[in-house]
């Protein structure tokens, strides 16, 4: 599968077109959010001894909420990145898989293995399923 992904990425680079430049891009600096959390935490630590219980609890809750927002943002961003990556790679991987099947058929291969993963990436429809024979040998119906 690693080899297939490498092939897919190679194909993607080859077929990369200029449509990507017509898309809108935005960004966010999550380090800014981390910096905000760090500053608020340092301020809290410096003032903690002089705070009333209610204000201390409020500041602690504020820090926890900010930490939770950062974690949620990072998790969501990672999921969205993986989703987009799979969305973009899916047609390329499919194209590579189709090419492997065509090469297998055209050249009369029975099986093609991806030695990087040990997975079978192609098998001929003429291959024989020996499960019934094995079951019979084992006395399993």
LINLINSUL-V380008 format. One record per backbone hydrogen bond with DSSP energy under -1.0 kcal/mol. NH is the residue of the N-H (numbers start at 1). CO is the residue of the C=O. If there is no record, write none. Layout:
NH:CO
NH:CO
//
This chain:
5:1
6:2
7:3
8:4
9:5
10:6
11:7
12:8
13:9
14:10
15:11
21:18
22:19
23:20
32:29
34:30
35:31
36:32
37:33
38:34
39:35
40:36
41:37
42:38
43:39
44:40
45:41
46:42
47:43
48:44
50:47
51:48
56:52
57:53
58:54
59:55
60:56
61:57
62:58
63:59
64:60
65:61
66:62
67:63
68:64
69:65
70:66
71:67
72:68
73:69
74:70
75:71
76:72
77:73
78:74
79:75
80:76
81:77
82:78
83:79
84:80
85:81
86:82
87:83
88:84
89:85
90:86
93:89
94:90
95:91
96:92
97:93
98:94
99:95
100:96
101:97
102:98
103:99
104:100
105:101
106:102
107:103
108:105
109:104
112:122
114:119
117:114
118:114
121:112
122:112
124:110
127:124
134:130
135:131
136:132
137:133
138:134
140:135
//
